Amino acid sequence: MSTEIAAGQPELSELVHASSGAQWLARYQRSMLGVFGTPQRVLVRGAGALVWDADGKEYLDLLGGIAVNALGHAHPFVTSVISSQLATLGHVSNFFASPTQIALAEKLLELSQAPRGSAVFFTNSGAEANEAAFKLARMFGNGSGGGVARKPRILALEGAFHGRTMGALALTAKEAYRKPFEPLPGGVEHLPFGDLAALEEALQSGDVAALFLEPIQGEIGVRPLPEGYLREARRLTREAGALLILDEVQTGIGRTGEWFAWPKLSGLTGGIIEPQELPDAITLAKGLGSGFPVGALIALGEQTARLLGAGSHGTTFGGNPVATAAALATLHTIESGGLLDQVRSRGALLRRNLADIAHITEVRGSGLLIGFDLDTPIAAQMVLAALELGFIINSPGPSTIRLAPPLILSQEQADSFIAALPKIIDLALNSDKPNPSATNSEKSTPAESEAK
Ligand SMILES: *Cc1c(COP(=O)(O)O)cnc(C)c1O
């Protein structure tokens, strides 16, 4: 069969019947399930940290698809690798393996300093990576695959966001997300955030299978675990015979200026990590494929990796050759371009500059995962004002703004936002209450917005 495109094939724009922004929104409302509310704009094109809407307006994307577009939009190398892999071999079932999948697993094990016997499971999303981790924890708790006693309890933290599928939702704390879908998988308890005494007490009975932690809680407005918590949590879970599972879906792959956020938060600043300091598993997704859907569960150590044996879990798309090629290209570009250093310095300067702006009361975060609070609940209005001025930002709470721009954000671009911010705040202060459906919110409060 010829690989040439047959004559007379239409342009993609003809298949989608390109419209104006307003027409697109009307079509959206007639065709899409309403879970995301009304989208802010219909975006048609991107390049680097810039995107354009259907009416040709340009925006600096300081949200990066919610910490996903690590290398920005239409990155030339990622695009070329994806295209060449798709033109070579696009999908095989998991009865077969592919080179990109194996190479990516090896690379992730190297980056996580995984001991011998560690292993990777690929998924299409963060929720799926956490579902796999949930099953890993259950298998451990149920005593199969090397576990000992029955440990029915799983711990997570208040404020946690681990995804929207039923298992991941059981780990997620927010009542408004959980309540309508009960009963959820049982045995999950949410402990007070950052409270080591509560953790110690919860672990005392020895019937806890796992503790799930985000090193920095992104969805609640970029809230890092308090100093000392993570390292102590590792020690306590180890002593209690419970797994420590870190959700680095949002924080991983360079977002904080490190491959993973957890070592620095554990006070491990040196290069080599002792095996007893490692978590038992790490989940990844968001930035891993620079916008191509790919996630991963890294099971650290042979005992943990063996918990999920042949037939115990599976996926059709997970580990897809194109997705894993996208991730390989992403990791290579971050590494070869010295992007981690750049993310650290750019993020630090951005946070310093934010702290100097009137009405901003607190700035949090690490690298290019940044949250800041306002002295008044204008975050939803700020999202709209920013759009008007050509900036995409996000409001995870009524008085909180989150930024998660592409890691390739230039200094000039960062400065342009800092320069525009007083005006954005001013417009927000002087605007009427926004129409809730016009913000990047889902429901509950107008200013809130979440991952998905
Ligand atoms: C976004 C996110 C998830 C869910 O990932 P999806 O790809 O939306 O399923 C899970 N955990 C954290 C920390 C996240 O930020």
The ligand as an SDF file (V2000), in Angstrom:
LIG
                    3D

 15 15  0  0  0  0  0  0  0  0999 V2000
   -4.0480   16.3330   37.3890 C   0  0  0  0  0  0  0  0  0  0  0  0
   -3.7230   15.4750   38.5300 C   0  0  0  0  0  0  0  0  0  0  0  0
   -4.1950   14.1500   38.6080 C   0  0  0  0  0  0  0  0  0  0  0  0
   -5.1500   13.5920   37.5910 C   0  0  0  0  0  0  0  0  0  0  0  0
   -4.5800   13.4860   36.3280 O   0  0  0  0  0  0  0  0  0  0  0  0
   -5.5440   13.2960   35.0620 P   0  0  0  0  0  0  0  0  0  0  0  0
   -4.5760   13.1530   33.9200 O   0  0  0  0  0  0  0  0  0  0  0  0
   -6.4060   14.5070   34.9710 O   0  0  0  0  0  0  0  0  0  0  0  0
   -6.3350   12.0790   35.2870 O   0  0  0  0  0  0  0  0  0  0  0  0
   -3.8010   13.3900   39.6730 C   0  0  0  0  0  0  0  0  0  0  0  0
   -2.9830   13.8690   40.6180 N   0  0  0  0  0  0  0  0  0  0  0  0
   -2.5010   15.1270   40.5830 C   0  0  0  0  0  0  0  0  0  0  0  0
   -1.5840   15.6040   41.6510 C   0  0  0  0  0  0  0  0  0  0  0  0
   -2.8670   15.9790   39.5390 C   0  0  0  0  0  0  0  0  0  0  0  0
   -2.4170   17.2240   39.5120 O   0  0  0  0  0  0  0  0  0  0  0  0
  1  2  1  0
  2  3  1  0
  2 14  2  0
  3  4  1  0
  3 10  2  0
  4  5  1  0
  5  6  1  0
  6  7  2  0
  6  8  1  0
  6  9  1  0
 10 11  1  0
 11 12  2  0
 12 13  1  0
 12 14  1  0
 14 15  1  0
M  END
$$$$
